[in-house]
Amino acid sequence: MPPKASSIVLNERRGQRRVALAVLVTAILAGCATDGLGLFGEPSQGNRFLSAGDAAANRGDHAGAALFYRQAMNADPAGGVAIEALGATLHKLQAYGEAAELWQKALERTPDKVDARVGLGRALLGLGRVEDADRQFSAALAQAPKHPGALAGHGVALDLAGRHQEAQDSYRTALQEKPDDPAILNNLGLSHAFAGDLARAKSVLRRLTERSGATARQRSNLALVHVLAGEPEEARTLLAADRDPTAATQTLAAFEAMRPLKGGDLARALYQMDRPAASGAG
C-alpha cells in the first residue's frame, strides 16, 4: 500500500477509536445519572451522604441523620430523595416549620407526589394549622384514595374537629392498607377514648403496649384512658415505666385535669399537650 494511503487508513482508525471511546464514556456517564453512581461504579458524593443518613436514622440518631441529609442536598440541590429524607427526619425532630418548607419544595418539583403532600400535611398539623393540613390530606386522597398516611392524617384532623366516627372510619380504611400499623392503631384507640368508648380504647391501646418495642407514647396514651376511667393507680404504673416519680406525677395531674373534657375538646387538649413549645404555638 502506498505510504499516503496507509496514512489515511491509520487516521481513519484513530478517528474510529476516538468515536468509540466517546460513546463508551457517554454510556458510563449516562449510567451514573440514572443510578447515582460515580465513574466505574463508585457511589456519588450525594449518595454516600444519603447512605450515611439512612444508617444514622436506623440507629435512632435523627439529629445525625439530618446533618447527612443536608450534606446530600448540598451535593445535589435538585435531588428529591434528599429533600424528602430530610423532611421526614425534621418531622421526627419536631422541627415542623422547616419540614413544611422542605415538603413544599418537594411538591414544587413534583406536584403529583402524594407522599410529599402527606408529609406537608403532617408538618402543618405539627404547626397547629389543622385546616391547612387537612386540605393537604384531602388533596392526597383525591389522588390516592387508599393512601394510609393520608387516611391517618385525615383521621387526626377529624378527631380534632370532634368527628370521631368519621375519624375511626378513616383509620380502619388505612388499616386495610397497612394492617396492624402501630401508629394508626394508636390513633384509633385514642379516637375511641375521645368518643367516650373507654373499654374499646383500652383494648386497642393495651394490645399495643404489650408488644415488644412498645413506646413511651403508647403507654402514656393508655395511662390517659385509665385516668379517664377513674383508675389513677394503673395510670401511674404505666407512666412510671418511662418517667421519674416527679415527671410521672406531673403528667398524671395533667391527665386528671382533662377528665371533664369530652370529644373534640379532649382531643385538642391532648394535641396541645403533645406539641412542642418550640413550634411557636405551644
C-alpha positions in Angstrom: 0.0 0.0 0.0 1.4 3.4 -0.9 2.6 5.5 2.1 -0.1 8.2 1.6 -2.9 5.6 1.5 -1.5 3.9 4.6 -1.5 7.2 6.5 -5.1 7.8 5.6 -6.2 4.4 6.9 -4.4 4.9 10.2 -6.0 8.3 10.7 -9.4 6.8 10.0 -8.8 4.0 12.5 -7.7 6.5 15.1 -10.8 8.6 14.5 -13.0 5.5 14.9 -11.2 4.6 18.2 -11.9 8.2 19.4 -15.5 7.9 18.5 -15.8 4.6 20.2 -14.2 5.9 23.3 -16.5 8.9 23.4 -19.5 6.6 23.1 -18.2 4.5 25.9 -17.6 7.5 28.2 -21.1 8.8 27.4 -22.6 5.4 28.3 -20.8 5.3 31.6 -21.9 8.9 32.5 -25.4 8.1 31.5 -25.4 5.2 33.8 -24.1 7.4 36.6 -27.0 9.8 36.0 -29.6 7.1 36.4 -28.2 5.0 39.3 -26.4 7.6 41.4 -23.0 6.1 40.9 -19.8 7.8 40.1 -17.3 6.8 37.4 -16.6 3.0 37.5 -19.5 2.3 39.8 -18.3 4.3 42.8 -21.2 5.9 44.7 -21.7 9.6 44.1 -21.0 12.1 46.9 -24.7 12.8 47.4 -25.5 9.1 47.6 -22.8 8.5 50.1 -24.3 11.2 52.4 -27.8 9.6 51.8 -26.5 6.2 52.9 -24.8 7.7 56.0 -28.0 9.5 56.8 -30.0 6.3 56.5 -27.6 4.4 58.7 -27.9 7.2 61.4 -31.7 7.1 61.2 -31.7 3.4 61.6 -29.7 3.8 64.8 -32.3 6.3 66.0 -29.8 9.2 65.6 -32.2 11.6 63.8 -30.1 14.7 64.5 -27.1 13.0 62.9 -29.2 11.8 60.0 -30.4 15.4 59.4 -26.8 16.5 59.1 -26.0 13.9 56.5 -29.2 14.6 54.6 -28.4 18.3 54.5 -24.9 17.4 53.1 -26.7 15.3 50.4 -28.8 18.2 49.5 -25.8 20.5 49.2 -24.1 17.9 47.0 -27.2 17.6 44.8 -29.5 20.6 45.3 -32.0 19.2 42.8 -32.1 15.8 44.5 -35.6 15.0 45.5 -34.7 12.0 47.6 -32.5 14.1 50.0 -35.2 16.7 50.4 -37.8 14.1 51.3 -35.5 12.2 53.7 -34.6 15.5 55.4 -38.3 16.5 55.6 -39.2 13.2 57.3 -36.3 13.4 59.7 -37.1 17.0 60.7 -40.7 15.9 61.5 -39.3 13.3 63.9 -37.2 16.1 65.5 -40.4 18.2 65.7 -38.8 20.9 63.5 -42.2 21.3 61.8 -41.6 24.7 60.2 -38.5 23.6 58.3 -40.1 20.3 57.5 -43.1 22.1 55.9 -40.7 24.2 53.8 -38.9 21.2 52.5 -42.1 19.3 51.7 -43.3 22.4 49.8 -40.1 22.4 47.9 -40.6 18.7 47.0 -44.1 19.5 45.8 -42.8 22.3 43.6 -40.5 19.7 41.9 -43.2 17.0 41.6 -46.7 18.4 42.3 -48.3 15.0 41.9 -46.1 13.3 44.6 -48.6 12.0 47.2 -46.0 11.2 49.9 -44.7 14.8 49.8 -48.3 16.1 50.1 -48.9 13.9 53.1 -45.6 14.9 54.6 -46.6 18.6 54.2 -49.9 17.8 55.9 -48.2 16.2 58.9 -45.9 19.1 59.3 -48.8 21.6 59.2 -50.5 19.5 61.9 -47.4 19.9 64.0 -47.6 23.6 63.5 -51.2 23.7 64.7 -52.6 24.5 61.2 -55.2 21.8 61.3 -57.4 23.1 58.4 -54.4 23.7 56.1 -53.2 20.2 57.0 -56.5 18.6 56.2 -56.6 20.3 52.8 -53.3 18.6 52.0 -54.6 15.2 53.2 -57.8 15.6 51.2 -55.8 16.6 48.1 -53.7 13.5 48.6 -56.8 11.3 49.0 -58.2 12.7 45.7 -55.1 11.4 44.0 -54.8 8.1 46.0 -58.0 7.3 47.9 -56.4 4.4 49.8 -53.1 6.1 50.8 -52.7 5.0 54.5 -50.7 8.1 55.5 -53.3 10.4 54.0 -56.1 8.5 55.6 -54.4 8.5 59.0 -53.7 12.3 58.8 -57.3 13.0 57.7 -58.5 10.9 60.7 -56.4 13.1 63.1 -58.0 16.2 61.7 -61.5 14.7 62.0 -60.8 13.8 65.6 -59.7 17.3 66.4 -62.9 18.6 64.9 -64.9 16.2 67.1 -66.0 14.0 64.3 -64.8 10.7 65.9 -66.9 8.2 64.0 -65.7 9.5 60.7 -62.1 9.6 62.1 -62.4 5.9 63.1 -63.7 5.0 59.6 -60.7 6.7 58.1 -58.3 4.8 60.5 -59.9 1.5 59.7 -59.6 2.1 55.9 -55.9 2.9 56.5 -55.5 -0.3 58.4 -56.9 -2.3 55.4 -53.8 -1.0 53.6 -51.4 -1.2 56.5 -52.7 -3.9 58.8 -51.6 -3.8 62.4 -49.7 -0.5 61.9 -48.9 0.8 65.4 -49.3 4.5 64.7 -52.7 4.0 63.1 -53.8 1.7 65.9 -52.7 4.2 68.4 -54.8 6.9 66.8 -57.8 4.6 66.6 -57.5 3.8 70.3 -57.4 7.4 71.2 -60.3 8.2 68.9 -62.4 5.6 70.9 -61.4 7.4 74.1 -62.4 10.8 72.7 -65.7 9.4 71.8 -66.2 8.0 75.3 -65.8 4.3 74.5 -63.1 3.7 77.1 -63.4 -0.1 77.1 -62.6 -0.2 73.4 -59.9 2.4 73.8 -58.2 0.3 76.5 -58.5 -2.9 74.4 -56.7 -1.3 71.4 -54.0 0.5 73.3 -53.3 -2.4 75.7 -52.5 -4.6 72.7 -50.0 -2.0 71.6 -48.3 -1.7 75.0 -48.0 -5.5 75.3 -45.9 -5.7 72.1 -42.2 -5.8 72.1 -41.0 -2.4 71.1 -43.9 -0.6 72.6 -43.2 3.2 73.0 -43.5 5.6 75.9 -46.2 7.5 73.9 -48.3 4.4 73.6 -48.0 3.7 77.4 -48.8 7.4 78.1 -52.0 7.2 75.9 -53.1 4.1 77.7 -52.4 5.9 81.0 -54.7 8.7 79.9 -57.5 6.3 79.2 -57.1 4.8 82.7 -57.3 8.3 84.2 -60.5 8.9 82.2 -61.9 5.6 83.6 -61.1 6.7 87.2 -58.1 4.3 87.5 -55.2 6.6 88.5 -53.0 3.9 90.0 -53.0 1.9 86.8 -52.1 5.1 85.0 -49.3 5.9 87.5 -47.7 2.4 86.9 -47.7 2.9 83.2 -46.2 6.5 83.4 -43.5 5.3 85.9 -42.1 3.0 83.2 -40.7 6.0 81.3 -40.6 8.9 83.8 -39.1 9.7 87.1 -41.6 10.0 90.0 -41.8 13.8 89.7 -42.5 13.7 86.0 -45.0 10.9 86.3 -46.9 12.8 89.0 -46.9 15.9 86.8 -48.2 14.0 83.8 -50.8 12.3 85.9 -52.0 15.7 87.2 -52.3 17.0 83.6 -54.4 14.0 82.6 -56.6 14.4 85.7 -57.3 18.0 84.5 -58.5 16.6 81.2 -61.1 14.3 82.8 -64.1 16.8 82.5 -63.3 17.2 78.8 -65.2 15.3 76.1 -64.9 14.7 72.3 -63.1 17.3 70.3 -62.2 19.3 73.4 -60.4 16.3 74.9 -58.7 15.6 71.5 -57.5 19.2 71.2 -56.2 19.3 74.8 -54.1 16.2 74.3 -52.9 17.5 71.0 -51.8 20.8 72.6 -50.0 18.9 75.4 -48.1 16.8 72.9 -47.0 19.7 70.6 -43.5 21.1 71.3 -43.2 24.6 72.7 -40.5 25.2 70.1 -43.1 25.1 67.3 -44.2 28.6 68.4 -47.8 27.5 69.2 -47.4 25.6 72.5 
